[in-house]
């Protein structure tokens, strides 16, 4: 039950991030990573007014009591995968 609650909290946090990014950056493409798929939580493709793509921002959200250094290496891998 507790695991399900933590998972639900994480999903709510991801949805909040997606909504906030879409509101703040309406020209950008905000793409959630499918549940269960490897990778970060959200990929933000940054676009100029002309529609030209400038780059990507890879977002990973965590709602945890304790920090894990393993998250940093996972995010670096996710960034490389999103670029390729």
C-alpha positions in Angstrom: 0.0 0.0 0.0 2.8 2.4 0.9 4.6 1.7 -2.4 1.5 2.5 -4.3 1.1 5.7 -2.5 4.7 6.7 -3.2 4.3 5.8 -6.9 1.1 7.9 -7.0 2.8 10.8 -5.4 5.6 10.6 -8.0 3.1 10.5 -10.8 1.3 13.6 -9.5 4.7 15.4 -9.2 5.4 14.5 -12.8 2.0 15.8 -14.0 2.6 19.0 -12.0 5.9 19.5 -13.7 4.4 18.9 -17.2 1.6 21.4 -16.6 3.9 24.0 -15.2 6.4 23.7 -18.0 3.6 23.9 -20.6 2.2 27.0 -19.0 5.6 28.8 -18.7 7.0 27.7 -22.1 4.1 27.5 -24.5 6.4 27.4 -27.6 8.2 24.4 -26.3 7.2 20.8 -26.8 6.7 19.0 -23.4 6.8 15.3 -23.7 6.2 12.9 -20.8 8.2 9.7 -20.9 5.7 6.8 -20.8 5.3 5.0 -17.5 7.5 2.0 -17.2 9.8 3.2 -20.0 13.4 3.7 -19.3 14.4 7.3 -19.2 13.7 10.6 -17.5 10.3 11.8 -16.5 9.9 14.7 -19.0 11.7 15.9 -22.1 11.4 19.6 -22.9 12.2 20.5 -26.5 13.1 24.2 -26.5 11.9 26.1 -29.6 12.3 29.6 -30.8 9.3 31.6 -32.0 10.2 30.6 -35.6 9.7 27.0 -34.6 13.5 26.2 -34.8 14.5 23.7 -32.2 17.2 25.0 -29.9 17.8 21.9 -27.8 16.4 19.7 -25.1 16.1 19.7 -21.4 15.8 16.4 -19.6 13.7 16.5 -16.4 13.8 13.9 -13.6 11.6 14.5 -10.6 12.0 12.9 -7.2 9.9 13.1 -4.1 12.2 11.4 -1.6 13.3 11.9 2.0 16.9 11.0 1.2 19.3 11.8 -1.6 20.8 9.1 -3.8 24.0 9.7 -5.8 22.9 7.0 -8.2 20.2 9.4 -9.5 23.0 11.6 -11.0 24.5 8.9 -13.1 21.0 7.7 -14.2 20.2 11.2 -15.3 23.4 11.5 -17.3 22.5 8.3 -19.1 19.0 9.6 -19.7 20.4 12.8 -21.2 22.6 10.8 -23.6 19.7 8.6 -24.6 17.5 11.7 -25.2 20.2 13.3 -27.4 20.6 10.2 -29.6 
